[in-house]
Amino acid sequence: MSKIILFIVARIAKTIQPLYTVNSKLHILKIFFNYFEYEIDLFTPKTNPTKKIPYAKEEIKIEVFSDEQIKQMLNYYKRLKHRDKTLYAYRDYFLIIFFLGSACRLGEAVNLRWMDVDLNNQVITVTGKKRVASSIPMTDKLKMEF
């Protein structure tokens, strides 16, 4: 049975695929062999061949905007805001300022309410990934936009 696993792993490794594809195929194999182990009693935890195969580690590189790109975006929306005076121009300009000044994630910004913004103390309270509230001080640029 371990020859089958080695064959499948070799086939996955032979073709150049993203690591998440390899990990998803390995995940399916682990489910399949765990079924044999727990439901049919064909394997024990020691003889299950997929227990020894670790998932491939993915190296995630996050691309960020350069300072020049940020300046270009802000100048574009600033010109649009003064020229068109539309809600969309003001909103987009403010969102860029807000995200840069607060380092909030999109989900945190979407969940913000007016009661989370304290203009007197100049603090924004955001609820993070694990539902933990944290206070973020407002930057000078963000204070001017409010």
C-alpha positions as CSV (number, residue, x, y, z in Angstrom):
1,M,0.0,0.0,0.0
2,S,2.9,2.4,0.7
3,K,4.0,1.9,-2.9
4,I,0.7,3.4,-4.0
5,I,1.3,6.4,-1.8
6,L,4.8,6.8,-3.1
7,F,3.6,6.6,-6.7
8,I,0.9,9.2,-6.1
9,V,3.3,11.6,-4.3
10,A,5.8,11.1,-7.2
11,R,3.2,11.9,-9.7
12,I,2.2,15.0,-7.9
13,A,5.8,16.1,-7.5
14,K,6.7,15.2,-11.2
15,T,4.3,17.8,-12.6
16,I,5.1,21.4,-11.6
17,Q,2.1,22.5,-9.6
18,P,1.5,25.2,-7.0
19,L,1.9,24.1,-3.5
20,Y,-1.7,24.6,-2.6
21,T,-2.6,22.1,-5.3
22,V,-0.2,19.6,-3.9
23,N,-1.5,20.2,-0.4
24,S,-5.1,19.8,-1.5
25,K,-4.4,16.5,-3.2
26,L,-2.5,15.3,-0.2
27,H,-5.4,16.4,2.0
28,I,-7.8,14.2,-0.1
29,L,-5.4,11.3,0.2
30,K,-5.2,11.7,4.0
31,I,-9.0,11.7,4.2
32,F,-9.2,8.6,2.1
33,F,-6.7,6.7,4.2
34,N,-8.2,7.9,7.5
35,Y,-11.5,6.5,6.3
36,F,-9.7,3.1,5.9
37,E,-8.1,3.5,9.3
38,Y,-11.1,4.5,11.4
39,E,-14.1,3.0,9.5
40,I,-12.8,-0.2,7.9
41,D,-9.9,-0.9,10.3
42,L,-7.6,-1.6,7.5
43,F,-4.8,0.5,9.0
44,T,-3.7,1.5,12.4
45,P,-2.3,4.9,13.2
46,K,1.2,3.5,12.9
47,T,0.6,1.8,9.5
48,N,-1.3,4.6,7.9
49,P,1.1,5.8,5.2
50,T,-0.3,9.3,5.0
51,K,0.5,10.1,8.6
52,K,4.2,10.3,7.7
53,I,3.8,12.7,4.8
54,P,3.8,16.4,5.9
55,Y,2.1,19.2,4.0
56,A,4.3,21.3,1.8
57,K,5.1,24.7,3.3
58,E,3.9,27.7,1.2
59,E,6.0,30.8,1.1
60,I,3.6,33.7,0.8
61,K,4.9,37.0,-0.5
62,I,2.7,40.0,-0.1
63,E,3.2,42.7,-2.7
64,V,2.8,46.2,-1.4
65,F,2.5,49.6,-3.1
66,S,5.6,51.7,-3.4
67,D,5.6,55.3,-2.0
68,E,5.4,56.6,-5.6
69,Q,2.4,54.5,-6.4
70,I,0.6,55.7,-3.2
71,K,1.4,59.3,-4.1
72,Q,0.0,58.8,-7.6
73,M,-3.3,57.3,-6.2
74,L,-3.7,60.1,-3.7
75,N,-3.1,62.8,-6.3
76,Y,-5.5,61.1,-8.7
77,Y,-8.3,61.0,-6.1
78,K,-7.5,64.4,-4.8
79,R,-7.9,65.9,-8.3
80,L,-11.0,63.9,-8.8
81,K,-12.4,65.0,-5.5
82,H,-11.9,68.7,-6.4
83,R,-13.0,68.4,-10.0
84,D,-16.1,66.2,-9.7
85,K,-17.1,66.7,-6.1
86,T,-18.9,63.3,-6.2
87,L,-19.5,61.0,-3.2
88,Y,-17.4,58.3,-4.9
89,A,-14.4,60.6,-5.2
90,Y,-14.6,61.7,-1.5
91,R,-15.2,58.1,-0.4
92,D,-12.3,56.6,-2.4
93,Y,-9.9,59.3,-1.3
94,F,-10.9,58.9,2.4
95,L,-10.6,55.1,2.2
96,I,-7.1,55.2,0.9
97,I,-6.1,57.7,3.7
98,F,-7.9,55.5,6.2
99,F,-6.2,52.3,5.2
100,L,-2.8,53.8,5.1
101,G,-3.2,55.7,8.3
102,S,-4.8,52.9,10.4
103,A,-3.3,49.7,8.9
104,C,-6.7,48.1,9.2
105,R,-7.7,45.1,7.2
106,L,-10.7,45.3,4.9
107,G,-12.9,43.2,7.2
108,E,-12.0,45.4,10.2
109,A,-12.9,48.5,8.2
110,V,-16.2,47.0,7.0
111,N,-17.2,46.2,10.6
112,L,-16.6,49.8,11.9
113,R,-19.5,51.7,13.3
114,W,-19.6,55.4,14.2
115,M,-19.5,54.5,17.9
116,D,-16.1,52.9,17.3
117,V,-14.6,56.3,16.2
118,D,-13.8,58.6,19.1
119,L,-13.1,62.0,17.7
120,N,-12.5,63.6,21.1
121,N,-9.6,61.2,22.0
122,Q,-8.7,60.7,18.4
123,V,-8.8,56.9,18.6
124,I,-10.5,54.3,16.4
125,T,-11.5,51.0,18.0
126,V,-11.4,48.0,15.6
127,T,-12.3,44.4,16.2
128,G,-9.7,42.1,14.8
129,K,-9.6,38.6,13.5
130,K,-10.1,36.9,16.8
131,R,-12.8,39.3,17.9
132,V,-10.3,41.2,20.0
133,A,-10.9,45.0,20.2
134,S,-7.8,47.2,19.7
135,S,-7.5,50.9,19.8
136,I,-5.6,52.7,16.9
137,P,-4.6,56.3,17.3
138,M,-5.6,58.5,14.3
139,T,-2.8,59.9,12.2
140,D,-2.6,63.7,11.5
141,K,-3.7,63.2,7.9
142,L,-6.7,61.1,9.0
143,K,-7.7,63.7,11.6
144,M,-7.8,66.4,8.9
145,E,-10.2,64.2,6.8
146,F,-12.7,63.8,9.6
